[in-house]
């Protein structure tokens, strides 16, 4: 048993180092192969071609190691994607809330008629002709009120829009 350990330990170690490039890991993998050999010896008593048996075990153990790494990598990528997705959802919600807050603040600065036209257009989905009829003003006046309200809103949220775009590009 000692003779086999001395004779094949360096050969198996070099085999594993060549493939995994990490000396400590190569030592562990070689030790695992010897452990399997000793367990097999206790149950089956004889192996005719020990060198072939050990290197077949080494090759199989290396393949198992790579399969395990592949599975772990896929799992890590899945977990990372889930974490990133959750973080993006939270970040999107924060940006949305901030933008809505910014819009609500800007709406409070609008004159009453502009605010009324804006709400009828954007919140109730009415056309300019429908707004004009409801408020008993001309469609052109309704359009002017809406254009002015949108200018104020755009100016107010321009800074927030830049932050949203920067946040979006950073996540890509």
C-alpha positions in Angstrom: 0.0 0.0 0.0 2.8 2.5 0.9 4.7 1.4 -2.2 1.8 2.3 -4.4 1.3 5.6 -2.7 5.0 6.5 -3.2 5.1 5.3 -6.7 1.9 7.0 -8.1 1.4 10.1 -5.8 3.7 12.4 -7.9 2.4 11.1 -11.2 -1.3 11.8 -10.2 -0.3 15.1 -8.6 1.4 16.3 -11.8 -1.6 15.0 -13.9 -4.0 17.1 -11.8 -1.7 20.2 -11.7 -1.5 20.1 -15.5 -5.3 20.3 -15.7 -6.4 22.4 -12.7 -3.4 24.7 -12.4 -3.8 25.0 -8.6 -1.3 23.0 -6.6 -3.5 22.7 -3.4 -6.5 21.5 -5.5 -4.3 19.1 -7.4 -3.1 17.6 -4.1 -6.7 17.2 -2.9 -7.9 15.6 -6.1 -4.9 13.1 -6.0 -5.7 12.3 -2.4 -9.3 11.6 -3.3 -8.2 9.2 -6.0 -6.0 7.3 -3.5 -8.9 7.3 -1.0 -11.1 5.7 -3.6 -8.3 3.2 -4.4 -7.9 2.1 -0.7 -11.7 1.8 -0.3 -11.9 -0.3 -3.5 -8.9 -2.5 -2.3 -10.7 -3.2 1.0 -13.8 -4.5 -0.8 -12.4 -6.2 -4.0 -8.9 -7.1 -2.9 -7.1 -7.2 -6.3 -6.6 -4.8 -9.2 -4.5 -6.3 -12.0 -3.4 -3.1 -13.8 -3.2 -0.6 -11.0 -1.6 2.2 -13.1 -4.5 2.1 -15.6 -7.0 1.9 -12.8 -5.6 4.9 -11.0 -5.4 7.1 -14.1 -8.9 6.1 -15.2 -10.1 7.1 -11.7 -8.1 10.3 -11.9 -9.6 11.2 -15.3 -13.1 10.4 -14.1 -12.5 12.4 -10.9 -11.3 15.3 -12.9 -14.4 15.2 -15.1 -16.6 15.1 -12.0 -14.8 18.1 -10.7 -15.4 20.0 -13.9 -19.0 19.0 -13.9 -19.4 20.2 -10.4 -17.7 23.6 -11.2 -20.0 24.0 -14.2 -23.1 23.4 -12.1 -21.9 25.8 -9.4 -21.1 28.5 -12.0 -24.6 28.2 -13.5 -26.1 28.4 -10.0 -24.0 31.4 -9.2 -25.0 33.1 -12.4 -28.7 32.4 -11.7 -28.4 33.8 -8.2 -26.6 36.8 -9.4 -29.2 37.5 -12.1 -32.0 37.2 -9.6 -30.2 39.6 -7.2 -29.5 42.1 -10.0 -33.1 41.8 -11.2 -34.5 42.5 -7.7 -32.1 45.4 -7.3 -33.2 46.9 -10.7 -36.8 46.5 -9.8 -36.3 48.3 -6.5 -34.2 51.0 -8.2 -36.9 51.4 -11.0 -39.5 51.8 -8.3 -37.4 54.5 -6.5 -36.9 56.3 -9.8 -40.6 56.1 -10.6 -41.7 57.4 -7.2 -39.2 60.2 -7.4 -40.3 61.2 -10.9 -44.0 61.1 -9.8 -43.1 63.3 -6.9 -41.3 65.7 -9.2 -44.3 65.9 -11.5 -46.7 66.4 -8.6 -44.6 69.2 -7.3 -44.5 70.8 -10.8 -48.2 70.5 -11.2 -48.8 72.6 -8.0 -47.0 75.5 -9.7 -49.3 75.5 -12.8 -52.1 78.1 -13.1 -55.6 76.7 -12.5 -56.7 76.6 -16.1 -53.4 74.9 -17.3 -53.7 72.3 -14.5 -57.3 71.6 -15.5 -56.4 71.2 -19.2 -53.5 69.0 -18.3 -55.5 66.7 -16.0 -58.3 66.3 -18.6 -55.7 65.5 -21.3 -53.3 63.3 -19.4 -55.3 61.8 -16.6 -58.7 61.4 -18.3 -57.4 60.9 -21.9 -59.6 63.5 -23.5 -58.7 65.0 -26.9 -58.2 68.8 -27.3 -61.7 69.1 -28.9 -63.3 67.3 -26.0 -61.5 69.5 -23.5 -62.5 72.6 -25.4 -66.1 71.5 -25.4 -66.1 70.6 -21.7 -64.4 73.9 -20.6 -66.2 76.0 -23.2 -63.0 77.3 -24.8 -61.6 77.1 -28.3 -59.5 74.0 -29.2 -56.6 76.3 -29.9 -56.8 77.8 -26.4 -56.9 74.3 -24.9 -53.8 73.4 -27.0 -52.0 76.5 -25.8 -52.8 75.7 -22.1 -51.6 72.1 -22.6 -48.4 73.2 -24.3 -47.5 75.7 -21.6 -48.3 73.1 -18.8 -46.0 70.5 -20.6 -43.2 73.0 -20.9 -43.3 73.7 -17.2 -43.4 69.9 -16.4 -40.5 69.2 -18.8 -38.3 71.9 -17.3 -39.1 70.7 -13.8 -38.3 67.0 -14.5 -35.4 67.5 -16.9 -32.9 66.9 -14.1 -34.7 63.8 -12.9 -34.8 62.5 -16.5 -31.0 62.9 -16.8 -30.6 60.9 -13.5 -32.9 58.2 -14.8 -31.0 57.9 -18.0 -27.7 57.7 -16.2 -29.1 55.1 -13.9 -30.4 53.1 -16.9 -27.1 53.2 -18.7 -25.1 52.3 -15.6 -27.2 49.1 -15.2 -26.5 48.0 -18.8 
